[in-house]
Amino acid sequence: MRAVRIERLGSVADLVVRELPRPEPGPGEVRVRVLAAGLNPVDWKIVERPGSLEHYGPGLALPLGNGNDLAGIVDAVGPGAERWQPGDEVFGGRRFHAQADFAIVPADRLLSKPAGLTFEQAGSLDIAGRTAVATMRAVRPRAGETVFVSAAAGGVGMLSAQLARRAGARVIGSAGEANDEALRELGIEPVRYGPGLADRVRALAPSGVDAVIDTHGRETMEAAIELGVDPDRIDTIADKAFAEKIGAHGAGGETIGALEIAELAELIAAGEVRLEIDAVYPIERVVEAYAHLKAGHLRGKVVLVTE
């Protein structure tokens, strides 16, 4: 089978695709024939930022597989994983295993793919979906409030903004001009990022902003402080060190359960929440796919496919 491999750290430009033996599922495991594998910023940060790999365990050694998010079809099941059967359409994630023709995944890390969800959407949902739900827990948007979301056209930002809208909040979202219309279609008021961000948000919301979700970086949190937002209602996925410094949240999706992700998947399948796919690449073009992701200015997710 083909598999994306991390053979050295430093740059995702050095990722390679190798032919490897097809793995066999052990107890409690499922082998998935992967059809789509979504890319996340954490993937390239593991490769490029010193010390990031150690976060996932001191015993990890190169070479390793790459990626987390995946969707596909159950191909084989190990002992104790019989709740899944060959042919089941599933999605989920497992770090260092997703970007391959076949992946071994613990049975409890998989969910049934709703019929209305494409494999590309399902294969992009594990990290972004869990993270978006975590941002809702952190900032607790309520009806009648105003919430600002940075990078609101990106994978996590677009989901978080829509979930805040579903909670009844007014949502202002930063994005590039090319994404303004897409945000307006979702009921999100676009604003330009960059110097003067706080002034532009204040002009749209002169009565104040109640909560901020940062998916971009420190600029957003600095603007939030300038706008007088309570740090307890600021959440970032982009600069947790600065969040700790100011007393804000740095919520990740690790504590979000299967039920919440299954509910989000059903909302997307029903068209009540939109999960956009910005670009799709064949697995052999993984280096190009990460270059696209790192360039930014996305509308939704970047996905690898195997067929």
Residue pairs with C-beta under 8 A, 6 or more apart in sequence:
1 19
1 20
1 21
1 22
1 100
1 101
1 102
2 17
2 18
2 19
2 20
2 100
2 101
2 283
2 284
2 306
3 17
3 18
3 19
3 20
3 65
3 99
3 100
3 101
4 15
4 16
4 17
4 65
4 66
4 67
4 99
4 100
4 283
4 286
4 304
5 15
5 16
5 17
5 18
5 63
5 64
5 65
5 66
6 15
6 46
6 47
6 62
6 63
6 64
6 65
6 66
6 96
7 14
7 16
7 62
7 63
8 14
8 62
9 47
9 48
9 50
9 53
9 62
10 47
10 48
11 47
11 48
12 43
12 44
12 47
12 48
12 287
12 290
12 291
12 294
13 287
13 290
13 291
14 47
15 47
15 66
15 286
15 287
15 290
17 283
17 284
17 286
20 100
22 31
22 101
22 102
23 31
23 102
23 103
23 104
24 31
24 76
24 78
24 104
25 31
25 76
25 77
25 78
25 81
25 104
26 78
26 79
26 104
27 78
27 79
27 80
27 81
28 78
28 79
28 80
28 81
28 106
28 107
28 108
29 77
29 78
29 81
29 104
29 105
29 106
29 107
30 74
30 76
30 77
30 78
30 81
30 84
30 90
30 104
30 105
30 106
30 107
30 110
31 74
31 75
31 76
31 77
31 102
31 103
31 104
31 105
32 70
32 72
32 73
32 74
32 75
32 90
32 102
32 103
32 104
32 105
32 110
33 72
33 73
33 74
33 75
33 101
33 102
34 70
34 71
34 72
34 98
34 99
34 100
34 101
34 102
34 103
34 123
34 306
35 71
35 72
35 73
35 119
35 123
35 305
35 306
35 307
36 70
36 71
36 72
36 118
36 119
36 120
36 122
36 123
36 124
36 303
36 304
36 305
36 306
37 67
37 69
37 70
37 71
37 98
37 99
37 100
37 123
37 283
37 303
37 304
37 305
37 306
38 67
38 69
38 70
38 120
38 123
38 124
38 125
38 126
38 127
38 128
38 155
38 301
38 302
38 303
38 304
39 67
39 69
39 289
39 290
39 293
39 301
39 302
39 303
39 304
40 67
40 68
40 69
40 127
40 128
40 155
41 293
42 68
42 127
43 66
43 67
43 68
43 290
44 290
44 293
44 294
45 52
46 52
46 53
46 56
47 66
53 60
54 60
56 95
56 96
60 96
64 96
65 96
65 97
65 98
65 99
65 100
66 96
66 98
66 99
66 286
67 95
67 96
67 97
67 98
67 99
67 304
68 93
68 94
68 95
68 96
68 97
68 98
68 126
68 127
69 91
69 93
69 98
69 123
69 124
69 125
69 126
69 127
69 128
70 91
70 92
70 93
70 94
70 97
70 98
70 99
70 103
70 105
70 123
70 126
71 89
71 90
71 91
71 92
71 113
71 119
71 120
71 121
71 122
71 123
71 125
72 89
72 90
72 91
72 103
72 119
72 123
73 86
73 87
73 88
73 89
73 90
74 84
74 85
74 86
74 87
74 88
74 89
74 90
75 86
75 102
76 86
77 84
77 85
77 86
77 107
80 107
81 107
83 107
84 90
84 107
84 110
88 112
89 112
89 113
89 119
90 110
90 111
90 112
90 113
91 110
91 111
91 113
91 117
91 119
91 122
91 123
91 125
91 126
91 265
92 105
92 109
92 110
92 111
92 126
93 105
93 109
93 126
93 127
94 103
94 104
94 105
94 106
94 109
97 103
97 104
97 105
99 283
99 286
99 304
100 283
101 283
101 306
108 258
111 258
111 261
111 262
111 265
112 262
113 119
113 122
113 265
114 122
114 265
114 266
114 268
114 269
115 269
116 268
116 269
116 270
116 271
117 125
117 265
117 268
117 269
118 277
119 305
120 277
120 280
120 301
120 303
120 305
121 268
121 275
121 277
122 265
123 303
124 155
124 275
124 277
124 300
124 301
124 303
125 261
125 264
125 265
125 268
125 275
126 261
127 253
128 155
128 156
128 159
128 275
128 301
129 159
129 253
129 256
129 261
129 264
129 265
130 252
130 253
130 254
130 256
130 260
130 261
131 156
131 160
131 237
131 251
131 252
131 253
131 256
132 156
132 159
132 160
132 163
132 253
132 264
133 163
133 253
133 256
133 260
133 261
133 264
134 235
134 251
134 252
134 253
134 255
134 256
135 156
135 160
135 163
135 213
135 235
135 237
135 251
136 160
136 163
136 164
136 167
137 251
138 235
138 249
138 251
139 147
139 164
139 211
139 212
139 213
139 233
139 234
139 235
139 249
140 211
140 233
141 147
141 163
141 164
141 167
141 168
141 169
141 210
141 211
142 167
142 168
142 169
142 210
143 167
143 168
143 169
144 168
144 169
144 170
145 168
145 169
145 170
145 210
145 211
146 169
146 170
146 171
146 172
146 205
146 207
146 208
146 209
146 210
146 211
147 161
147 164
147 169
147 170
147 171
147 172
147 209
147 210
147 211
147 212
147 213
148 171
148 172
148 173
148 174
148 201
148 205
148 209
148 211
148 212
148 213
148 220
148 223
148 224
148 227
149 157
149 160
149 161
149 164
149 171
149 172
149 173
149 174
149 188
149 212
149 213
149 215
150 157
150 173
150 174
150 193
150 212
150 213
150 214
150 215
150 216
150 217
150 219
150 220
151 157
151 174
151 175
151 193
151 215
151 216
152 158
152 160
152 161
152 171
152 173
152 174
152 175
152 179
152 183
152 188
152 190
152 215
153 173
153 175
153 176
153 179
153 182
153 183
153 298
153 299
153 300
154 215
154 298
154 299
154 300
155 298
155 300
155 301
156 215
156 237
157 173
157 213
157 215
157 216
158 186
158 274
158 275
158 276
158 299
158 300
159 264
159 273
159 275
160 213
160 215
161 171
161 173
161 183
161 186
161 188
161 213
162 186
162 188
162 273
162 274
163 273
164 171
164 211
164 213
165 171
165 186
165 187
165 188
166 272
166 273
169 210
169 211
170 189
170 205
171 187
171 188
171 189
172 188
172 189
172 190
172 191
172 201
172 204
172 205
172 209
173 183
173 188
173 189
173 190
173 191
174 190
174 191
174 192
174 193
174 197
174 216
174 220
175 183
175 190
175 191
175 192
175 193
176 192
176 193
176 297
177 192
178 297
178 299
179 190
179 297
179 299
180 190
182 276
182 299
183 189
183 190
184 190
186 274
189 204
191 197
191 200
191 201
191 204
192 200
193 216
193 219
194 219
197 219
197 220
197 223
198 222
198 223
198 226
198 227
201 209
201 223
201 227
202 227
208 227
208 228
209 224
209 227
209 228
209 229
210 229
210 233
211 229
211 233
211 234
211 235
212 220
212 221
212 223
212 224
212 227
212 229
212 233
212 234
212 235
213 235
213 236
214 220
214 221
214 224
214 234
214 235
214 236
214 237
214 238
214 239
215 236
215 237
215 238
216 238
217 238
217 239
218 238
218 239
218 242
220 236
220 238
221 234
221 236
221 239
221 242
221 243
221 246
221 248
224 234
224 248
225 231
225 246
231 246
231 247
231 248
232 247
232 248
232 249
234 243
234 246
234 248
234 249
235 243
235 248
235 249
235 250
235 251
236 242
236 243
236 248
236 249
236 250
237 250
237 251
237 252
240 250
242 248
243 249
243 250
244 250
264 273
267 273
268 274
268 275
275 300
275 301
276 299
276 300
276 301
277 300
277 301
277 302
277 303
278 292
278 298
278 299
278 300
278 301
278 302
279 289
279 292
279 298
279 302
279 303
280 302
280 303
280 304
280 305
281 288
281 289
281 292
281 302
281 303
281 304
281 305
282 304
282 305
282 306
283 304
283 305
283 306
286 304
289 302
289 303
289 304
292 298
292 302
293 302
